[in-house]
Amino acid sequence: MSQVLSSFLHGVPGAVSRSADAVIVSLPNAGDAPIPPGAPVFLSADGSGVTLTQADSAFERFVGIAVRIPSRAPEVYGANTAPYAVNDPIDILVRGAVVVSLKNEACEPGGAVWLTLEDGSFTTEETQGETIRLTNCSWRRSAEIGDGCAELVILSRNLI
């Protein structure tokens, strides 16, 4: 007899946590480094694809968050933690909710989302000259997700 899953924790970076209004597009990794699921991506200078956060990244070039490919079988691809290689197509959430790693312990629902330019990490706090605000994003929750993760909501599409 099969069992029913009674709870589902969305605590894995790059997991689409709510799919009702999720919009996912695919663009190639145009950078020079692999892009892990849950990482913010920016339109490349020539517009041919996306790259990881750079020191000169600006909100105007923000596309979305790299997400895990839900069609990959876990027994074949493990926890789907493998990064997208250079030139590989990347599934990118451009609107909807996704789990990301969070520097802070917790976030306030509806709170501002800041991105640290040095390492591309998400935070709830602004640091002058070191962070940019993702104005089309807000926090939904961090409780019960665990493992330093939080649910980020991309409220509207930007660029794509």
Secondary structure, 3 states (H helix, E strand, C coil): CCCCCCCCCCCCCCCEEEEEEEEEEEEEECCCCCECCCCEEEECCCCCCEECCCCCCCHHHEEEEECCCCCCCHHHHCCCCCCECCCCEEEEEEEEEEEEEECCCCCCCCCEEEEECCCCCEECCCCCCCEEEEEEEEEEECCCCCCCEEEEEECCCCCC
